[in-house]
Amino acid sequence: MSTSIAAVEKRHASLKLSNTAEGQVLTASVPSDITDEDFHVVGTRALGLIKKLTGCNCLSGRISFVVEDNFAQVIQVDLGQARG
């Protein structure tokens, strides 16, 4: 019995840097079922990116860091069917 590779869902998170009126914001979008290990990986990558962008080895406050789950992206409404 073999397991299809297509059946295995890849887990991922994304980091997005935005400019706002209050300054730069680094947003991490994570799965709603994030584990402690996942959170550690995301936090480590985000901190590394902040250090590269600021040239500082600390969270100096120049970039805000926000973590949000992807739950809102899971629910989609097909507006094309509403017309029919």
Buried (B, 14 or more C-beta within 10 A) or exposed (E): EEEEEEEEEEEEBEBEEEEEEEEBBBBBBBBEEBEEEBBEEBEEEBBEBBBEEBEEEEBEEEBBBEBEBBEEEEEEEEEEEEEE
